[in-house]
Amino acid sequence: MAISLLIADDDELLRNLVREIFEENSFTVYEAEDGEEALELFWEHPDLSMVILDIMMPKMDGLAVLDEIREKSEVPVLMLTALGDSASELDCLRHGASDFVSKPFHYEILLERVKNLMRMTKAQDFDKITVGILEMNRQSHKVYVDGKNVVLNNKEYRLLEFLITNQNIVLTRDRILDRIWGYDYEGDIRTIDTHIKMLRASLGKAGKYIKTIRGTGYAFEETL
């Protein structure tokens, strides 16, 4: 089955070239010429395995589109930035981009970057994640522990999704805060600890998978 990808850029020539090279490599490619169309296509095709966004687009810029996507999904997103624009690259990472490529670029490099992200995130199996007694269905936004549905609020769900998609990786409180609350959040960083405590309680026996890394943050690890 073909892997599906969305490319959003107002440069028609660039889109055509990207489509051709990815279709030659057995991808199904959708194209958007502005940010609004990109979001429409994203919600129309929940099976998308990868999104490529240009930062500068009409109607909605790439970062605004990325913010909307990150409200509901951790699908890999690769941003296209201006050459040497380190400020834009930093913004991309802060908004939750998986990677970025500076323009102009070699199309073979873009292809390999996408393939690497696919391998890293295992995007082909993106909808359902199972760890021990915990199961997350990212299509339906449902979580199960020992087969029983667990009701989480939006913050708890996004927090669990971020932790579980970064298994065995130590996530600092700052990184969690930037991803879940936004890099411009000005509240108390201890709110993370409060939400982790609530999430563990909601998950019951599966709450033990969330490990506290003293002085740093948290990690999601399956407990034997």
Buried (B, 14 or more C-beta within 10 A) or exposed (E): EEBBBBBBBBBEEBBEBBBEBBEEEEBBBBBBBBBBBBBEBBEEBBEBBBBBBBBBBEBBBBBBBBBBBBEBBBBBBBBBBBEEBEEBBEBBBBBBBBBBBBBEBEBEEBBEBBBBBBEEBEBEEBEEBEBBBBBBEBEEEBBBBEEEEBEBEEBBBBBBBBBBBBEEEBBBBEBBBBBBBBBEEEEEEEBBBEBBEBBBEBBBEBBBBBBEEEEEBBBBBEEE
